[in-house]
Amino acid sequence: MPNLRISLRSIYSVAKKEFADNLRNRWIVALTIIFVVLTIATSYLAGGKVGSSSGFGGMENTVVVLLSISSLLIPLISIMLGYATISGECESGSLGVLLAYPIKRIEIFLGKFLGLGSVLIVSIVIGFGAGGIIIAGVVGTASWTGYLVFIALTILLGLLYLSVSMFFSTLCKKRVTSLGAGVILFFWSMIIGMIVFGIYLGSGGSFEEWMAGGASFPDWVWWCMLLSPTDMSQMAIMQAFSVKQVFGIPVEMPSFMNLTLLILVQLIWIIEPLMLAIYFFGKRDI
């Protein structure tokens, strides 16, 4: 009977090495600076839109503008962190050297996921947190709780794309193939909402009534949004801030599309690719 015990010490050692490697490569520093600058610049842009006397927008206005930008940036960063985790190290031969040590493949994979996930979490918390503190010092702490929820949901989105990206890395033999698969997922997540909206219009929906706030989407449209990690994250953040309009267009989500459901589905999006990745990594010929 195979030994099913997992060594937490081995997982920690791999995670620590991944984190240290990214720290030496200045990934954490670069990402943190990007998030701080992005938050402050977005708040200033939001302040200009609402005519703020301080020049900065409040937390809620900042998040509304930051939402679309972070939804593009976070997935791309996660894909870049995870796409070469297994396939890249197989090509370079470093993974074979690591497997020569008394360490299980599941311990290697989980260690790498936790290490890279820590890179994302530290960068997002410090970057968006520092930017939020600067904004709060100028405009006040109103909606600060919602801003913390925004940071947590942004971390969740990053871990989701990291999980799927690492799954592709275990499935594909070459790093360029796993990168391509990650990019395809990213664009799929960007366009699935437009495809569903096109089907809605083609099945008799009225664009003019929707723009005027006089029409609501049928339930099947909202369920289809769960196929897009990015759309799910945006809807969750809108729920956290009770946002009812996006760029002046009324958006009224049904009661079943609540924050709890959206977080639960995103957790499933994280866990399932991890489980599949561990399975395929165990079967992979190194």
N, C-alpha and C positions, 0 to 999 in steps of 0.2 A: 504493500500500500504506500503511495507516494506521500512524502512529507508535506503537509499543507500549512505548516506553521510559517508565519511571516515575521521577519525580524524588523521591528520598528527602528532599531539602531542602524540597520543597513539602509532603510528608506530615508532616515534622517541624514545619513552620510551623503547619499546621492543628491538629496535636495539641497544640502548645504553647499556641495560642490557646484551645482547648477546656479545657485544664487550668487556664489562668490565669483564664478566665471563671468556672469552678466554684470556684476559690480566692477570687475576689472576692465571689462569692455565698455564701461561707461553707459550701458543701456539704462540702468536705473536713474542715473543723474540726468541723462538726456530726456527720458520720458517725463521725469518730474518737472524739469524746466518747461517742457512743452505744455504740460497740463496747467502749470501756474500761469504762463503767458496766455494760453488759450482762455482760461477762466476770466482773467482780468480784461482781456481784449473783448471777449463776448459781453461782459457786464457793461463795459463802456459803450459798446454798440447798442445794447438793450437800453441803456440810459438815454442815448440819443433819440431812440424811437419814442420813448415815453416822455421826453422833455425833462429829465431829471436835473435839478439844480446842481447836484454834486458831480454830475457827469457819469455816474455809475447807476446801473439799474439795480433794483432789489433782487433778492434771491430768486423769487418766482420768475421775474422777467428774464433774469440771467439764464435760468435753467431752460426756459422755453426756447431761447435762441441757441443755447449750448446743446440742446437735445439733438438736433439734426447733425451738428458738427461732430459731436462725440460718437454718434451712431455710425459715422463713417470711419473715424480715426481708431477707435478701440478695436473693432474687428480686424482691421488691417494690421495693427500692432500685434494682436494675439496670433494671427496667422503667421506673421514673420517670426515670432518667437517659437512657434511649435512645429512648423512644417518640416524642418530638418532634424527633429529630435531623434528619430529612429533611422529613417532612410538616409539622412546625411551622414550619420555616424557609421552606418553599415558601409556606405561608399568609401569613407575615409579609413575604415578598418579599426577605429577606436572602440567601437562597440564590442568587437570580438575580443579585444584586450580586456575590456571590463568584465565580460562574461567568463573570462578565465579565472576570475576570483570566485570565492565561495559565496555567491550572491544570486538570488533567484531573479528571473526575468520580471516577475510581477513587482518585486522590490525596486528594480531599476526603473520600471515605468512609473510607478507611483511616486518615487523619489523625484524623477524628472518633472512630473506634473506639479508636484507640490513646490519644487524649487522655482519653476517658471511662473507658477501661480503666485508665489510670494513676490516675484519681481513685479508683476502686474499690480498686486494689492498695495505694496509699499509705494509704488509710483503714483497710483491713483489717489490713495489716501493723503499722501504728503502733498502731491501736486494740486489736486482739487481742494484739499483741506486748507492749504496755505493761501490759495487764491480766494477761497471763501472767507477766511479770517480777515484778509485785507478788505474785501468788499463789505463785510459786516462792520468793520471798524469805521467805514465811511457812511453807510446807509442804514445801519442798525441790524439787529438779529431777527427781524421778522421772517417767518417761513424757514428758520434755520433747521428745524426738525425735518421738514420736507427736503432740504438740501442734503442732509445726512442720508436720507432714504435714497436720494438721487445717486450719491456716492456708492451706496451699497448695491443698488441696481446696476450701476455701471461696472462694478467689480463682477457681478453675476454675468453680465454680458461678455466681459473679457474672458472669464473662465469657461463660458460656453464655447466661444470660438476657439479657445486654446484646446479644449477637450476634443472638438471635432477635427481640428488641425492635426493634433497628435494621432488621432485615429487614422487619418489619411496617411500620416507618416509611417505607421505600422503596416498599412495595407499596400502602399506603393513601394516599388523597389528603388526608385530614384527620387532624389530630392526635388528635381524640377517637376516631376509628375505630382508629387504631394503638394507642391506649391500651386500648381495649376488647379488641382482639386479644391484647395482652399479658396482660391480666387473665384472659381465657379460658384462655390457656396456663397461667397460674399455677394456676387452679382445676382444670384438667385434670390437671396434675402432682400436685395434692393428692388427687384422688379416684380416679385410675386404679388405684391399689393396692387401694382398697376394692372397686372394680368387679371386678378380677381375683380378689380373695379371695372375693367373692360367687359368682363363676362356679365357683371351686374347691369351695365348700361345696355349690353346686347340682349339681355333678357327682359327688357322693358323698363329699366330704371331711368329716372329723369335727372340729368346732370343739372339743369336749371333749378329744379326744386331742391336738390341737395345743396347747391351753392347758396340758396336763399334760406336754408335751414328748415324748409318745409317737408323734407323727406328724410327717412332714416333707412339704414341698410337692413336687409333681412338677416336673420340669425346666421345663415350659412356663410355670409361674407365675413362675419366676425370670427367664426370658427376657422375659416381658411387663413386668417391672420396668424394663427398659431403655427403655421408652416414656416413663418419667417421669424428668426430670432431677433432681428433688428426691430421689426414691427411690434413684437411682443414687449421688448424692452421699452420702446417709446410709449406704448399704451400703459405699461406699468408706472412709468414716471409721470405720465399725465394723470393717472389715478392718484398717485401720491400727492400731487399738487392741486387736484380737482380742476384741472385745466379743461375748459369747455370749448375753446376755440384754438385753432392752429392757423396762423397767417390770416386771421379774420374769417375763417370758415368754421361754422358750428360743427362740433363733434360731440355727439351724445352716445356714449357706450351703453349697451344693455346691462342690466343688473348682474347677469351671470358672468360677464366679463370683468370680474373684480380682481383686486390686487393679489389676493391669495391664490386664485387659479393661475394667474399669469406667472407668479413666482414658482408655483408647483410645476408648471409645464417647462419652464426654463431649467429647473433642477433635473427634470427627466432628460432634457436635451443635453445636460452635462453628464449625467450618470450613464446613460445608455452607450454613447460613444466610448466612454472610458472602459466599460465592461467588454465591448466588442474589441477595442484596441488591445486589452490585456489578453483576450483569447487569441487574436491573430498574431500578436507578438510571441505568444507561447508556441505557436505552430511555425513561426517563420524560420527559414533556414539562413543562419548567419554565416 
